[in-house]
Amino acid sequence: MKVKAISSSDPRLLEHELNQWLEDNRWVNIVNITQSSGPTHLICLWYEEPNVPVLG
């Protein structure tokens, strides 16, 4: 399992970065999402990558 943490003090920038990461990584399986807010907003995406054999 891996974690992607995204933070910003501007919710609009956070939303943009989060949506861009999700679009660029459609193949991952999101397992859990956590968030916290204060002066800076933080979102952590817990995800798994598919088990795909390397083609050689």
KAWO-V964647 format. One record per backbone hydrogen bond with DSSP energy under -0.5 kcal/mol. NH is the residue of the N-H (numbers start at 1). CO is the residue of the C=O. If there is no record, write none. Layout:
((NH,CO) (NH,CO))
This chain:
((2,47) (4,45) (5,3) (6,43) (8,41) (11,9) (14,10) (15,11) (16,12) (17,13) (18,14) (19,15) (20,16) (21,17) (22,18) (23,19) (24,20) (25,21) (26,23) (28,25) (29,48) (30,28) (31,46) (32,46) (34,44) (36,42) (41,8) (42,36) (43,6) (44,34) (45,4) (46,32) (46,44) (47,2) (47,45) (48,29) (52,50))
